Amino acid sequence: MGGKRKDFASTTDVQGTEEGGEQKVKKKKKEKLAADGLLPSTIKNKEKRSAVHAKLKQQKRLEKRKRAKAREAAEQRALELGEEPPPRKIPRTIENTRELDETICKPDDEELFAANDADEFSSILKQDRTPKILITTCRFNSTRGPAFISDLLSVIPNAHYFKRGTYDLKKIVEYAENKEFTSVIVVHTNRREPDALLIIALPDGPTAHFKLSKLLLRKDIKNHGNPTSHKPELVLNNFTTRLGHRIGRLIQSLFPQDPNFHGRRVVTFHNQRDFVFFRHHRYIFETKESKQAASSGKKSKDNNDEKSEQKLIARLQECGPRFTLKLISLQHGTFDSKGGEYEWVHKPEMDTSRRRFFL
């Protein structure tokens, strides 16, 4: 642990010195612009200020393009000389500068693999049971709720919709367990808009409560595709911690583990900064011919000197729906609002740092 902390501290020191140098350069540029009267914040006239801001933005764009061209030229020169191209700089983002978390999963974690063989999802993920999903709504439903559910029915194979009516959720869970359903999904609506998802794994839980936002139905997506009935491929990205691994296995248990690859359907759950982005696409591989001149220095006039190269290109078409999930709580067992024990609950005091993530 001491060595890791030392390495992390040394890297942060180096990054801090680089940031300090960049900040000094930016400060000098700002001071020069302020002295020349070109800093937008020093101009009171709104039209002149917006014109100066647009001009500075254009200059930044041109400088960025020049740097990209210089980098490409250096890489091409290195390839021609048979040398290794210069390493590309990795941009500092909130995602790659996140706070260190002790619960991050490692590929050689034997305890994690042993827990996977004994958790609630192992029978489905080992294909001993086939997923069978019951989808229902909250009591106060709206028109957007069933429209969203119809899109979910086309995404999740072997999913069935049941009207909620006046039944309690505990009664629905009992009914689903008796009918050998493996999961229950409840779509909650507020002000005629779906705003939450409740995923209950059967028979022993857990129960995950997600906040639903940025919903875009299939009919609202421009040039959307119509999915086929093939079992989709599932892509889970960036679920790195123990909690994220558990949520990933919960999502994975909703889909069959034997996808039909010839159907070319892919469902993606991408976690970024604890927001899980859902996308549903169709894809196709195409070969594209590109002509290149045989002589590298000058352009040849004869067509015989041109060579045709075939490139493999993947084309995507979004099928929808499109939405974002944010984990609110993870509860032991099936749904119990009064006496249930929680594995994890999101609280406002957890949001003290922008670089602390839990999934």
C-alpha positions as CSV (number, residue, x, y, z in Angstrom):
1,M,0.0,0.0,0.0
2,G,2.9,2.4,0.9
3,G,4.5,1.9,-2.6
4,K,1.2,2.6,-4.3
5,R,0.6,5.7,-2.3
6,K,4.1,6.9,-3.2
7,D,3.6,6.2,-6.9
8,F,0.3,8.0,-6.8
9,A,1.8,10.9,-5.0
10,S,4.7,11.2,-7.4
11,T,2.3,11.1,-10.4
12,T,0.1,13.7,-8.8
13,D,3.1,15.9,-8.2
14,V,4.2,15.7,-11.8
15,Q,0.6,16.4,-13.0
16,G,0.5,19.3,-10.5
17,T,3.7,20.8,-11.9
18,E,2.4,20.4,-15.5
19,E,-0.9,22.0,-14.5
20,G,1.0,24.9,-12.8
21,G,3.0,25.5,-15.9
22,E,-0.2,25.5,-18.1
23,Q,-1.9,27.9,-15.6
24,K,1.0,30.3,-15.7
25,V,0.9,30.3,-19.6
26,K,-2.9,30.9,-19.5
27,K,-2.5,33.7,-16.9
28,K,0.2,35.4,-19.1
29,K,-2.1,35.2,-22.1
30,K,-5.0,36.7,-20.1
31,E,-2.8,39.5,-18.9
32,K,-1.6,40.3,-22.4
33,L,-5.2,40.3,-23.7
34,A,-6.3,42.5,-20.9
35,A,-3.4,44.9,-21.6
36,D,-4.4,45.0,-25.3
37,G,-8.1,45.5,-24.4
38,L,-9.1,42.2,-26.1
39,L,-10.3,40.4,-23.0
40,P,-14.2,40.1,-23.4
41,S,-14.8,40.7,-19.7
42,T,-13.2,44.2,-19.9
43,I,-15.5,45.3,-22.8
44,K,-18.8,46.8,-21.7
45,N,-20.5,47.0,-25.1
46,K,-22.3,43.7,-25.6
47,E,-21.9,43.6,-29.4
48,K,-18.2,44.3,-29.3
49,R,-17.8,41.8,-26.5
50,S,-19.5,39.0,-28.4
51,A,-17.5,39.9,-31.5
52,V,-14.2,39.7,-29.6
53,H,-15.3,36.5,-27.9
54,A,-16.1,34.9,-31.3
55,K,-12.7,36.0,-32.6
56,L,-10.8,34.5,-29.7
57,K,-12.8,31.3,-30.1
58,Q,-11.8,31.1,-33.8
59,Q,-8.2,31.7,-32.9
60,K,-8.3,28.8,-30.4
61,R,-9.9,26.6,-33.0
62,L,-7.2,27.4,-35.5
63,E,-4.4,26.8,-32.9
64,K,-5.9,23.4,-32.0
65,R,-6.1,22.5,-35.7
66,K,-2.4,23.5,-36.2
67,R,-1.4,21.3,-33.2
68,A,-3.3,18.4,-34.6
69,K,-1.7,18.7,-38.0
70,A,1.8,19.0,-36.5
71,R,1.1,15.9,-34.4
72,E,-0.1,14.0,-37.5
73,A,3.0,15.1,-39.5
74,A,5.3,14.0,-36.7
75,E,3.6,10.6,-36.6
76,Q,3.8,10.2,-40.4
77,R,7.5,11.2,-40.4
78,A,8.3,8.6,-37.7
79,L,6.4,5.9,-39.6
80,E,8.4,6.7,-42.8
81,L,11.7,6.5,-40.9
82,G,10.7,3.3,-39.2
83,E,10.7,4.9,-35.7
84,E,8.1,4.8,-33.0
85,P,5.7,7.7,-33.1
86,P,5.8,10.2,-30.2
87,P,3.4,9.2,-27.4
88,R,0.1,11.0,-27.4
89,K,-0.7,13.2,-24.4
90,I,-3.6,11.8,-22.3
91,P,-6.0,14.6,-21.5
92,R,-6.9,15.1,-17.8
93,T,-10.6,14.4,-17.2
94,I,-12.7,14.1,-14.1
95,E,-13.1,10.4,-15.0
96,N,-9.4,9.5,-15.1
97,T,-8.5,11.7,-12.1
98,R,-11.1,10.1,-9.8
99,E,-10.4,9.5,-6.1
100,L,-8.8,6.2,-5.2
101,D,-11.4,3.6,-4.1
102,E,-10.5,0.5,-2.2
103,T,-13.4,-1.4,-3.6
104,I,-12.2,-1.2,-7.3
105,C,-12.3,-4.7,-8.7
106,K,-9.0,-6.3,-9.9
107,P,-8.6,-9.1,-12.5
108,D,-6.8,-11.3,-10.0
109,D,-9.3,-10.9,-7.2
110,E,-10.1,-14.6,-6.2
111,E,-12.7,-13.5,-3.6
112,L,-14.7,-11.7,-6.2
113,F,-14.8,-14.7,-8.5
114,A,-15.8,-16.9,-5.6
115,A,-18.7,-14.5,-4.7
116,N,-19.8,-14.5,-8.4
117,D,-20.4,-18.3,-8.2
118,A,-22.6,-18.0,-5.1
119,D,-24.6,-14.7,-5.7
120,E,-28.2,-14.3,-6.7
121,F,-27.5,-14.0,-10.4
122,S,-25.2,-17.0,-10.9
123,S,-28.0,-19.4,-12.0
124,I,-29.1,-17.1,-14.8
125,L,-25.6,-16.1,-15.9
126,K,-24.5,-19.7,-16.0
127,Q,-27.6,-20.4,-18.2
128,D,-29.2,-22.8,-15.7
129,R,-32.3,-20.5,-15.8
130,T,-33.7,-18.5,-18.7
131,P,-34.5,-14.8,-17.9
132,K,-38.2,-14.1,-17.8
133,I,-39.1,-10.5,-17.0
134,L,-42.4,-9.0,-15.7
135,I,-42.8,-5.3,-16.5
136,T,-45.5,-3.1,-14.9
137,T,-46.1,0.5,-14.0
138,C,-46.9,2.5,-10.9
139,R,-50.6,3.0,-9.9
140,F,-50.9,6.5,-11.4
141,N,-49.9,5.8,-15.0
142,S,-49.6,8.1,-18.0
143,T,-49.4,7.9,-21.8
144,R,-45.6,8.1,-21.9
145,G,-45.3,5.1,-19.5
146,P,-46.8,2.4,-21.7
147,A,-45.0,3.9,-24.7
148,F,-41.7,3.5,-22.9
149,I,-42.7,0.0,-21.8
150,S,-43.5,-1.0,-25.4
151,D,-39.9,0.1,-26.4
152,L,-38.5,-1.9,-23.4
153,L,-40.4,-5.0,-24.6
154,S,-38.7,-4.8,-28.0
155,V,-35.3,-4.5,-26.3
156,I,-35.5,-7.2,-23.5
157,P,-36.3,-10.7,-24.8
158,N,-38.9,-12.8,-23.0
159,A,-40.4,-9.7,-21.2
160,H,-44.1,-9.5,-20.5
161,Y,-46.2,-6.5,-19.6
162,F,-48.9,-6.7,-16.9
163,K,-51.3,-3.8,-15.9
164,R,-50.7,-2.7,-12.3
165,G,-54.3,-1.9,-11.4
166,T,-54.8,-1.6,-7.6
167,Y,-52.4,-4.4,-6.6
168,D,-49.7,-3.8,-4.1
169,L,-46.1,-4.3,-5.3
170,K,-45.5,-7.1,-2.7
171,K,-48.5,-9.0,-4.2
172,I,-47.1,-8.6,-7.7
173,V,-43.7,-9.9,-6.5
174,E,-45.4,-13.0,-5.0
175,Y,-47.3,-13.5,-8.2
176,A,-44.2,-13.2,-10.4
177,E,-42.3,-15.6,-8.1
178,N,-45.1,-18.2,-8.4
179,K,-45.1,-17.8,-12.2
180,E,-41.3,-18.4,-12.3
181,F,-40.3,-14.9,-13.4
182,T,-36.7,-14.0,-12.7
183,S,-37.1,-10.2,-12.4
184,V,-39.7,-7.5,-12.0
185,I,-39.3,-4.0,-13.6
186,V,-41.5,-1.2,-12.3
187,V,-41.7,2.0,-14.4
188,H,-42.6,4.9,-12.1
189,T,-44.1,8.1,-13.7
190,N,-44.4,11.6,-12.3
191,R,-46.2,14.4,-14.1
192,R,-46.9,12.2,-17.1
193,E,-43.2,11.4,-17.6
194,P,-41.3,8.2,-16.5
195,D,-38.8,9.3,-13.8
196,A,-37.7,6.1,-12.1
197,L,-37.0,2.4,-12.6
198,L,-37.3,-0.3,-9.9
199,I,-35.5,-3.6,-10.8
200,I,-36.3,-6.5,-8.4
201,A,-34.4,-9.8,-8.9
202,L,-36.3,-12.9,-7.9
203,P,-36.6,-14.8,-5.7
204,D,-34.0,-13.5,-3.3
205,G,-33.4,-9.9,-4.6
206,P,-31.6,-7.5,-4.6
207,T,-33.8,-4.5,-5.4
208,A,-32.2,-1.6,-7.3
209,H,-33.9,1.9,-7.5
210,F,-32.8,4.1,-10.4
211,K,-33.6,7.7,-11.2
212,L,-34.6,7.9,-14.9
213,S,-33.8,11.0,-16.9
214,K,-33.2,12.2,-20.5
215,L,-35.7,9.8,-21.9
216,L,-36.1,9.7,-25.7
217,L,-38.5,7.2,-27.1
218,R,-37.9,5.4,-30.4
219,K,-40.4,7.5,-32.3
220,D,-38.6,10.7,-31.2
221,I,-35.2,9.6,-32.6
222,K,-34.5,10.8,-36.1
223,N,-33.8,8.1,-38.7
224,H,-34.2,5.4,-36.1
225,G,-34.1,1.7,-37.0
226,N,-36.6,-1.0,-36.2
227,P,-35.1,-3.9,-34.1
228,T,-35.5,-7.5,-35.1
229,S,-36.5,-10.3,-32.7
230,H,-33.0,-11.7,-32.3
231,K,-31.4,-11.9,-28.9
232,P,-29.2,-8.8,-28.5
233,E,-25.5,-8.6,-27.6
234,L,-24.9,-6.9,-24.2
235,V,-22.1,-4.4,-23.6
236,L,-21.4,-3.2,-20.1
237,N,-18.7,-0.4,-19.7
238,N,-16.9,1.0,-16.8
239,F,-18.5,-0.8,-13.9
240,T,-15.3,-1.0,-11.9
241,T,-16.1,-1.1,-8.2
242,R,-17.7,-3.9,-6.1
243,L,-21.0,-2.0,-6.1
244,G,-20.7,-1.3,-9.9
245,H,-19.9,-5.0,-10.5
246,R,-23.1,-6.0,-8.6
247,I,-25.2,-3.5,-10.5
248,G,-23.7,-4.8,-13.8
249,R,-24.6,-8.4,-12.9
250,L,-28.1,-7.3,-12.0
251,I,-28.5,-5.7,-15.5
252,Q,-26.8,-8.7,-17.1
253,S,-29.4,-11.0,-15.5
254,L,-32.2,-9.3,-17.5
255,F,-30.8,-10.5,-20.8
256,P,-30.1,-14.0,-22.2
257,Q,-26.5,-15.1,-22.2
258,D,-26.6,-16.6,-25.7
259,P,-27.0,-13.7,-28.1
260,N,-27.7,-14.2,-31.8
261,F,-24.7,-12.5,-33.4
262,H,-26.1,-12.7,-37.0
263,G,-29.0,-10.4,-35.8
264,R,-26.4,-7.6,-35.3
265,R,-28.2,-6.0,-32.4
266,V,-26.3,-4.5,-29.5
267,V,-27.5,-3.1,-26.2
268,T,-25.1,-0.8,-24.3
269,F,-25.0,0.2,-20.6
270,H,-22.2,2.7,-20.3
271,N,-21.3,4.0,-16.8
272,Q,-19.6,7.4,-16.7
273,R,-19.4,9.5,-13.4
274,D,-22.1,7.2,-11.9
275,F,-24.6,7.9,-14.7
276,V,-25.5,4.8,-16.7
277,F,-26.3,5.7,-20.3
278,F,-28.5,3.3,-22.2
279,R,-28.2,2.9,-26.0
280,H,-29.7,0.4,-28.5
281,H,-28.2,0.0,-32.0
282,R,-28.1,-2.2,-35.1
283,Y,-24.7,-2.5,-36.8
284,I,-23.4,-3.7,-40.1
285,F,-19.9,-4.2,-41.5
286,E,-19.1,-2.8,-45.0
287,T,-16.0,-2.8,-47.1
288,K,-15.0,0.6,-48.6
289,E,-12.4,1.0,-51.4
290,S,-10.0,3.9,-51.1
291,K,-7.6,4.9,-53.9
292,Q,-4.0,5.8,-53.0
293,A,-1.2,7.0,-55.3
294,A,1.7,4.6,-55.6
295,S,4.3,7.3,-55.5
296,S,4.3,9.0,-52.1
297,G,6.0,12.3,-53.1
298,K,4.0,13.6,-56.1
299,K,0.5,12.9,-57.5
300,S,0.6,10.7,-60.5
301,K,-1.4,11.5,-63.6
302,D,-1.8,7.9,-64.8
303,N,-4.6,5.8,-63.2
304,N,-2.3,2.8,-63.4
305,D,-0.1,4.2,-60.5
306,E,-3.1,4.3,-58.1
307,K,-3.7,1.4,-55.7
308,S,-7.1,0.5,-54.2
309,E,-7.2,-0.5,-50.6
310,Q,-10.2,-2.1,-48.9
311,K,-11.2,-0.8,-45.5
312,L,-13.6,-2.5,-43.2
313,I,-16.2,0.0,-41.8
314,A,-18.8,-0.5,-39.1
315,R,-22.0,1.4,-39.5
316,L,-24.5,2.0,-36.7
317,Q,-28.2,2.8,-36.6
318,E,-29.8,3.7,-33.3
319,C,-33.0,1.8,-32.6
320,G,-34.0,3.5,-29.3
321,P,-35.1,4.2,-26.7
322,R,-32.4,6.4,-25.2
323,F,-32.2,7.2,-21.4
324,T,-29.9,7.7,-18.4
325,L,-30.0,5.9,-15.1
326,K,-28.7,7.1,-11.7
327,L,-28.5,4.6,-8.8
328,I,-30.5,5.8,-5.8
329,S,-30.4,2.7,-3.6
330,L,-29.7,-1.0,-3.5
331,Q,-31.8,-3.1,-1.1
332,H,-31.2,-6.6,0.2
333,G,-33.9,-9.0,-0.8
334,T,-37.1,-8.1,-2.6
335,F,-39.0,-4.8,-2.3
336,D,-39.8,-3.8,1.3
337,S,-40.2,-0.1,1.9
338,K,-40.6,-0.4,5.7
339,G,-38.4,-3.2,7.1
340,G,-35.9,-3.7,4.2
341,E,-32.1,-3.5,4.8
342,Y,-30.1,-1.5,2.3
343,E,-26.7,-2.4,0.9
344,W,-26.1,1.1,-0.4
345,V,-28.1,4.4,-0.4
346,H,-27.1,7.6,-2.1
347,K,-27.1,10.6,0.3
348,P,-26.6,14.3,-0.4
349,E,-23.5,14.4,1.8
350,M,-21.8,11.9,-0.5
351,D,-21.6,14.6,-3.3
352,T,-18.9,16.7,-1.6
353,S,-16.3,15.9,-4.2
354,R,-16.7,16.0,-8.0
355,R,-14.1,13.2,-8.3
356,R,-15.7,10.6,-6.0
357,F,-17.6,7.9,-7.8
358,F,-19.2,4.7,-6.5
359,L,-19.9,2.6,-9.6
